Amino acid sequence: MMESSEHLISAVEPGSIASDLGLQPGDFLLRLDGEKLIDIFDYRLRQLKSELVLTVRQSGRVIEYEIEKDEDEDIGLAFANPMLQDCTSCSNHCLFCFIDQLPDGLRSSLYFKDDDLRLSFLSGNYATLTNLTDEALDRLIGYRFSPMNISVHTTHPVLRQKMIRHPRAGLVLQQLRRIAAAGLQINCQIVLCPGLNDGPELDRTLTDLIKLGEAVGSIALVPVGITRYRRQKKLYPLQPYSAAQARMVLEQTQEVQQRMLAQRGTRLLYAADEFYLTAGWPLPPVSDYEDFPQLENGVGMASLLKADLDGSLAGADRLTADLVWQAEPSGSAKRSTPTALVLATGVAAASLLEPFAPAMGRRCGCPVSIAPVVNRFFGETVTVAGLLTGRDLAEQLALPLKDLEKAGFRPGLLLPSSMFRANEPLMLDDTTVQSLSDQLRVPVLVSRPDGKALVGLLDQLAREKENDRHG
């Protein structure tokens, strides 16, 4: 990996030391105390000194600034590359890798595989540790950042090498012990593949992780994702979990949870929402997820959404909308308030949202229907909203929206922001919010995917309808 010694400054915090020095976006940070920077964590730790020398390049000139400050005072810089160096790419060849199952022709960034433990601290990513040397792991341990998010999958050395297909894959238990011995906390992820690392192998893995003691803060069980391109690409044969297999996973989960509650006062182990939906089991109450340590892994999101909707829809207080993006069809004379809403989501969440549709309609003063969109692009076994494409939305929603228009309504389409790229209104197939609105000829509203944000948007539409009546 090539490391650059020049780090482009993208922002300077107003009123900060960097601002007082006259640093600006477009300048380059070269060194701290005469030393090159390894990464953002090296920068964060080394700048927390009372005296330091900052070497920068401004308008082609190299300048050194001697700084005296409070020891914990931040200099006030942000960088174009948040890590200060390129992300570590993944050299694994995991049997279950979702990226390997993508079709050709998507944007190039979707095919990049990262396996960088530093992203654990920056954005909650999980890493296998196979792409880390012992020296690099020691350096990250020395940073003292915690928790570390580790993709374990199995602690059986031979099985882990088979699943991850990397020469260092079998070392995971030794690596976890080094992290635990340093007093750092670990969140573990296990992607379960039927017949490979579940059943007795899962029991073995959980026993090994539990033996690490208080260092392991949580363990998530996530079902393998299967797309329709898997067979076409001649990948290792895997099948999605059946209802009966999902129930077996949940029975194992409950047994461990009860034992851990008695021994440690925490459930420790959590199964992803998809297991409950596949098994047809009721979702656990919100309290069972404790402090939601694995929410980003799809663990507890459904229960939290249900609880949020229950509380928010029953409350009398009007909530504030948290609209992420919106678009009107190009050429529209003015923005019109919808008189009927279609809330589109993945098949998995649709059955959860359907019972709330009447209360949603009462809240915003117009009919609300839930539209489960089948994932034909990746295959019907992929049921989450975050992997839907604009193509599937446009093809499957055109008729129901047109039927609403024929019935005399002005329909609007409501989508969760999880369908879109972070901080950009772009779907997996590069469909934008605007292009979807243009294709369907309806306004498109994109809200954060939680109950309060959704009810806040319904309240905003109710207010707009009221204003229209009195305007």
C-alpha positions in Angstrom: 0.0 0.0 0.0 1.5 3.4 -1.0 1.4 5.9 1.8 1.3 9.7 1.2 3.1 12.0 3.5 0.9 14.9 2.4 -2.6 15.1 3.8 -5.1 17.4 2.1 -7.0 19.6 4.6 -10.7 19.6 3.7 -12.0 21.8 6.6 -10.8 24.0 9.4 -12.9 24.4 12.5 -13.8 28.1 13.1 -12.2 29.5 16.2 -9.7 26.6 16.4 -5.9 26.7 16.7 -5.7 25.8 13.0 -8.0 28.7 12.1 -5.9 31.2 14.2 -2.8 30.0 12.3 -4.5 30.9 9.0 -4.8 27.3 7.8 -7.4 26.8 5.1 -9.0 24.0 3.1 -6.6 23.1 0.3 -3.5 23.3 2.5 -1.6 20.1 3.3 -0.5 18.7 6.6 3.0 17.2 6.2 4.3 16.3 9.6 3.8 16.6 13.4 7.0 17.2 15.4 9.0 16.4 12.3 7.5 12.9 11.9 5.2 11.6 9.1 1.7 10.5 10.1 0.7 6.8 9.8 -3.0 7.3 9.9 -5.8 9.4 11.5 -5.4 7.7 14.9 -1.7 8.5 14.9 -2.7 12.1 14.2 -5.4 12.2 16.9 -3.1 10.8 19.6 0.1 12.8 18.7 -1.7 16.1 18.5 -3.0 15.9 22.1 0.2 17.4 23.5 0.8 20.8 25.1 3.7 21.6 22.7 4.1 20.5 19.1 5.4 21.5 15.8 3.0 21.5 12.8 4.5 21.3 9.3 2.2 22.3 6.5 2.4 23.3 2.8 0.5 26.5 1.9 0.4 27.9 -1.6 3.6 25.9 -2.4 5.5 27.0 0.7 6.5 24.7 3.5 5.9 26.4 6.9 6.5 25.2 10.4 4.2 26.4 13.3 5.2 25.9 16.9 2.1 25.5 19.0 1.5 25.7 22.7 -2.0 24.6 23.9 -3.9 22.7 26.5 -2.9 19.1 26.3 -6.3 17.7 25.2 -7.2 20.7 22.9 -7.9 19.6 19.3 -6.0 21.5 16.6 -9.2 21.7 14.5 -8.4 20.0 11.2 -10.4 17.6 9.0 -9.0 15.8 6.0 -10.1 14.9 2.5 -9.2 11.3 3.3 -10.6 10.6 6.8 -8.1 7.8 7.4 -5.1 9.8 6.0 -4.2 6.7 4.0 -6.0 4.2 1.8 -8.3 1.7 3.4 -6.9 -1.8 3.6 -8.4 -3.9 0.9 -9.6 -7.5 1.6 -7.5 -10.4 0.4 -9.9 -13.0 1.7 -12.0 -15.2 -0.6 -14.9 -15.9 1.7 -17.3 -18.6 0.6 -20.2 -16.4 1.7 -19.0 -13.0 0.4 -21.9 -10.9 -0.8 -19.8 -8.7 -3.1 -18.7 -11.8 -5.1 -22.5 -12.4 -5.8 -23.1 -9.0 -7.3 -23.8 -8.8 -11.1 -21.5 -7.1 -13.4 -22.1 -3.5 -14.5 -22.7 -1.8 -11.1 -20.6 1.3 -10.1 -17.1 0.3 -9.3 -17.2 1.4 -5.6 -19.7 -1.4 -4.9 -17.1 -4.1 -5.7 -14.4 -2.8 -3.3 -13.9 -5.0 -0.3 -12.4 -3.5 2.8 -11.1 -5.4 5.8 -9.6 -2.5 7.8 -10.0 -2.7 11.6 -9.5 1.0 11.8 -12.9 1.5 10.1 -14.3 -0.3 13.2 -13.6 2.9 15.2 -14.6 5.3 12.4 -17.8 3.8 11.0 -18.6 0.6 12.9 -17.3 -1.8 10.2 -16.3 -5.4 11.0 -12.9 -6.9 10.2 -11.7 -10.5 10.0 -8.1 -9.6 11.3 -6.6 -11.8 8.5 -5.3 -8.8 6.6 -3.4 -7.5 9.7 0.2 -8.3 10.5 1.0 -9.0 14.2 2.8 -5.6 14.3 -0.2 -3.8 12.9 -2.5 -5.4 15.4 -0.1 -4.4 18.2 -0.2 -0.8 17.0 -4.0 -0.8 16.9 -4.1 -2.3 20.4 -1.7 0.4 21.5 -4.1 3.1 20.3 -6.5 1.8 23.1 -9.6 2.4 21.0 -12.5 0.2 22.0 -14.6 -1.7 21.2 -13.1 -3.6 18.2 -15.6 -5.1 15.8 -14.4 -8.5 14.7 -15.9 -10.8 12.0 -15.3 -14.2 13.7 -17.7 -16.6 11.9 -16.0 -19.6 13.6 -13.2 -20.2 16.0 -12.4 -23.6 14.5 -9.0 -23.0 12.7 -9.6 -25.5 9.8 -13.2 -24.5 9.2 -12.3 -20.8 9.3 -9.6 -21.3 6.7 -12.2 -23.1 4.6 -14.7 -20.3 4.9 -12.4 -17.3 4.6 -9.8 -18.9 2.4 -6.8 -16.9 3.8 -3.6 -18.4 5.3 -4.0 -16.4 8.5 -7.7 -17.2 9.0 -7.0 -19.9 11.6 -5.3 -17.5 14.0 -8.4 -15.6 15.1 -8.7 -17.1 18.6 -5.1 -16.2 19.3 -5.7 -12.6 18.0 -8.9 -12.3 20.1 -7.0 -13.4 23.2 -4.3 -10.7 22.6 -7.0 -8.0 22.3 -8.8 -9.3 25.4 -5.5 -9.5 27.4 -5.0 -5.8 26.6 -8.3 -5.0 28.4 -10.1 -3.9 25.2 -13.7 -4.8 24.4 -14.8 -6.9 21.4 -18.0 -7.0 19.5 -18.2 -10.2 17.4 -20.1 -10.9 14.2 -20.9 -14.4 13.0 -22.3 -14.8 9.5 -24.1 -18.2 9.7 -24.1 -20.5 6.7 -26.4 -23.5 6.9 -24.5 -26.7 7.4 -21.1 -25.0 7.7 -20.7 -23.0 10.9 -24.1 -23.4 12.7 -25.3 -26.3 14.9 -22.5 -27.9 16.9 -19.9 -25.7 15.2 -21.7 -22.6 16.5 -21.8 -24.1 20.0 -18.0 -24.5 19.8 -17.5 -20.9 18.6 -19.8 -19.5 21.3 -18.0 -21.5 24.0 -14.6 -20.2 22.9 -15.9 -16.6 22.8 -17.6 -16.8 26.2 -14.3 -18.1 27.7 -12.7 -14.7 26.7 -14.8 -13.3 29.6 -15.8 -9.6 30.0 -13.8 -8.6 26.9 -16.5 -9.9 24.7 -19.3 -7.3 24.9 -21.7 -8.7 22.3 -22.1 -11.4 19.7 -24.4 -11.1 16.6 -25.6 -14.0 14.5 -26.4 -12.9 10.9 -27.8 -15.2 8.2 -25.8 -15.4 5.0 -27.2 -13.4 2.1 -27.8 -15.2 -1.2 -28.3 -13.5 -4.5 -29.7 -15.1 -7.7 -26.2 -14.6 -9.3 -24.5 -17.1 -7.0 -25.1 -20.2 -9.1 -24.4 -18.3 -12.4 -21.0 -17.3 -11.0 -20.3 -20.9 -9.9 -19.7 -20.0 -6.3 -19.6 -22.4 -3.4 -23.2 -23.8 -3.1 -25.0 -22.2 -0.2 -28.7 -21.9 0.5 -30.7 -19.3 2.6 -32.0 -20.3 5.9 -35.4 -22.2 5.9 -38.0 -21.5 8.6 -37.0 -24.7 10.4 -33.3 -23.9 10.3 -34.0 -20.4 11.6 -35.9 -21.8 14.5 -33.0 -24.0 15.4 -30.7 -20.9 15.5 -33.1 -19.1 17.7 -33.4 -22.0 20.1 -29.6 -22.0 20.4 -29.6 -18.2 20.9 -32.2 -18.4 23.7 -30.3 -21.1 25.5 -27.1 -19.1 25.6 -29.0 -15.9 26.5 -30.6 -17.5 29.5 -27.3 -18.9 30.6 -25.4 -15.6 30.2 -28.2 -13.6 32.0 -27.7 -15.9 35.0 -23.9 -15.8 34.9 -23.1 -12.2 33.6 -26.4 -10.3 33.8 -26.4 -9.7 30.0 -27.8 -11.8 27.1 -24.5 -11.3 25.2 -25.7 -13.2 22.1 -28.3 -11.7 19.7 -29.8 -13.0 16.5 -30.5 -10.8 13.5 -34.1 -9.8 12.9 -34.1 -11.8 9.7 -34.0 -15.0 11.7 -37.2 -14.1 13.6 -39.0 -13.1 10.4 -37.9 -16.2 8.6 -38.8 -18.5 11.5 -42.2 -16.8 12.0 -41.3 -16.1 15.6 -42.5 -13.0 17.4 -39.9 -10.3 17.7 -38.3 -9.9 21.2 -39.3 -6.8 23.2 -37.0 -3.8 23.0 -35.7 -4.4 26.5 -34.2 -7.8 25.4 -31.7 -5.9 23.2 -30.3 -4.0 26.3 -28.2 -1.2 24.8 -28.6 -2.3 21.2 -24.8 -3.1 20.7 -25.4 -4.7 17.3 -28.0 -2.4 15.8 -26.0 -1.8 12.6 -26.0 -5.5 12.0 -29.7 -5.6 11.7 -30.1 -6.8 15.3 -33.1 -5.2 17.0 -34.0 -2.8 14.3 -37.4 -4.3 13.7 -38.3 -4.3 17.4 -37.2 -0.8 17.8 -39.2 0.3 14.7 -42.3 -1.4 16.0 -41.9 0.2 19.5 -41.2 3.6 18.0 -44.3 3.4 15.8 -46.5 2.2 18.7 -45.4 5.1 20.9 -45.3 7.8 18.3 -48.6 7.0 16.6 -50.4 6.8 20.0 -48.9 10.1 21.2 -50.9 13.4 20.9 -47.8 15.6 20.3 -47.0 16.4 16.7 -43.5 15.4 15.7 -41.0 17.3 13.5 -40.3 15.7 10.1 -36.7 14.5 9.4 -36.8 14.5 5.7 -33.6 13.3 4.1 -34.4 13.9 0.4 -37.4 14.8 -1.7 -38.2 15.3 -5.3 -41.1 16.5 -7.5 -41.6 15.3 -11.1 -39.6 17.5 -13.5 -41.9 20.1 -15.0 -44.3 20.3 -12.1 -45.8 23.7 -11.8 -45.6 23.7 -8.0 -45.2 21.3 -5.1 -48.5 19.5 -4.3 -49.3 17.8 -1.1 -50.1 14.1 -1.7 -53.6 12.9 -0.8 -52.6 9.3 -0.7 -49.3 7.7 0.4 -47.6 4.5 -0.7 -44.9 3.4 1.7 -42.5 1.1 -0.2 -40.1 -1.2 1.5 -38.6 -4.7 1.3 -40.6 -7.8 1.8 -39.1 -8.4 5.2 -40.3 -5.2 6.7 -43.7 -5.0 4.9 -45.4 -7.5 7.2 -44.2 -5.5 10.2 -45.5 -2.2 8.9 -48.8 -3.4 7.4 -50.7 -3.4 10.8 -49.7 0.3 11.3 -51.1 1.5 7.9 -54.6 2.5 9.3 -53.1 4.5 12.2 -50.6 6.1 9.8 -53.5 7.1 7.6 -55.4 8.7 10.5 -52.2 10.5 11.5 -51.7 12.2 8.2 -55.3 12.5 7.1 -55.1 10.4 4.0 -54.9 6.7 3.0 -51.5 5.0 3.5 -50.7 1.7 1.9 -47.7 -0.5 2.4 -46.1 -1.8 -0.8 -43.7 -4.8 -0.4 -41.2 -4.6 -3.3 -39.8 -8.0 -4.4 -36.1 -7.9 -5.1 -36.0 -9.2 -8.7 -32.6 -7.6 -9.3 -30.7 -9.6 -6.6 -33.3 -12.4 -6.3 -36.3 -13.0 -4.1 -34.3 -14.4 -1.2 -33.0 -10.9 -0.6 -35.8 -9.2 1.4 -34.2 -6.1 3.1 -35.1 -2.6 1.9 -31.5 -1.5 1.8 -30.8 -3.8 -1.2 -33.7 -2.7 -3.4 -33.0 -1.0 -6.7 -34.8 1.8 -8.5 -35.6 -0.5 -11.3 -37.6 -2.8 -9.1 -39.4 0.1 -7.5 -40.3 1.7 -10.8 -41.5 -1.5 -12.3 -43.6 -2.7 -9.3 -45.0 0.6 -8.1 -46.1 2.1 -11.4 -49.5 0.3 -11.5 -50.6 0.9 -7.9 -49.6 4.6 -8.1 -51.5 4.9 -11.4 -54.6 3.2 -9.8 -54.6 5.8 -7.0 -54.5 8.6 -9.6 -57.5 7.0 -11.4 -59.3 6.9 -8.1 -58.9 10.7 -7.8 -55.9 10.8 -5.4 -52.6 12.7 -5.7 -50.3 9.8 -4.7 -46.9 10.3 -3.1 -44.2 7.7 -2.6 -42.5 7.4 0.8 -39.1 5.6 1.0 -36.6 4.8 3.8 -33.2 6.4 3.4 -31.6 2.9 3.9 -32.4 2.4 0.2 -29.9 5.0 -0.7 -26.2 5.6 -0.5 -25.0 7.3 2.6 -25.2 11.1 2.2 -26.2 10.8 -1.5 -29.6 10.2 -3.1 -28.3 7.3 -5.1 -29.6 3.7 -5.2 -27.6 0.6 -5.9 -28.4 0.8 -9.6 -27.6 4.5 -9.7 -31.3 5.5 -9.7 -31.6 8.9 -8.1 -34.5 10.3 -6.1 -35.2 12.8 -8.9 -35.1 10.1 -11.7 -37.5 7.9 -9.7 -39.9 10.8 -9.3 -39.7 11.5 -13.0 -40.3 7.8 -14.0 -43.3 7.4 -11.7 -44.6 11.0 -12.1 -45.2 11.4 -8.3 -43.5 13.2 -5.5 -40.9 11.1 -3.7 -40.2 11.6 0.0 -37.2 9.9 1.7 -37.2 9.7 5.5 -34.9 8.2 8.0 -35.9 4.6 8.6 -37.1 4.9 12.2 -40.6 5.2 13.7 -40.3 8.8 15.0 -38.9 10.1 11.7 -41.7 8.4 9.8 -44.5 9.8 12.1 -42.9 13.2 11.9 -43.2 13.1 8.2 -46.9 12.1 8.4 -47.4 15.0 10.8 -45.8 17.4 8.3 -48.1 16.2 5.6 -51.1 16.6 7.9 -50.0 20.2 8.5 -49.6 20.9 4.8 -53.0 19.5 4.0 -54.5 21.7 6.7 -52.7 24.7 5.2 -54.0 23.8 1.7 -57.5 23.8 3.0 -57.2 27.2 4.6 -54.9 28.7 1.9 
